[in-house]
Amino acid sequence: MDPYPWTKQDYFTPVQTQMELRLLIAIAVNLKVIPKSGNISQAFVQSKLPDDKTYICRPPVGCSIIPKNIYWKLLKTLYGLKRSPRHWYEMVKTIL
């Protein structure tokens, strides 16, 4: 689905290492709190695509309300794009 030839550095997103997890668990035990994890539903579709990249896709097969020969220009990232995790990470990083 992604037409651009990205390298691993272009779409890599930082994740938590085992040592960081152990540190967070140790801090939680020290503070006597219960660590919790979370999952953000549809996280990748929350971030916008950069203005310098354009993605065009076809509507789902069998969609009766869309005329033939119509294509969609994506405004936000999708799970099928290699850089979706990176776009989401950059968006969250600016918020946090």
Residue pairs with C-beta under 8 A, 6 or more apart in sequence:
1 57
1 78
1 80
1 81
2 55
2 80
2 81
2 82
2 83
3 55
4 53
4 82
6 82
6 83
10 82
10 83
10 86
11 82
11 83
11 85
11 86
12 86
13 85
13 86
13 88
13 89
14 89
24 35
25 35
28 34
28 35
40 46
43 88
44 77
44 78
44 79
44 81
44 84
44 85
44 87
44 88
45 76
45 77
45 78
45 79
46 76
46 88
46 91
47 76
47 77
47 84
47 87
47 88
47 90
47 91
48 75
48 76
48 77
48 87
48 91
49 55
49 74
49 75
49 76
49 77
49 87
50 87
54 73
55 73
55 74
55 81
56 71
56 72
56 73
56 74
57 71
57 72
57 74
57 78
58 71
58 72
59 66
59 70
59 71
59 72
77 83
77 84
77 87
77 88
78 84
81 87
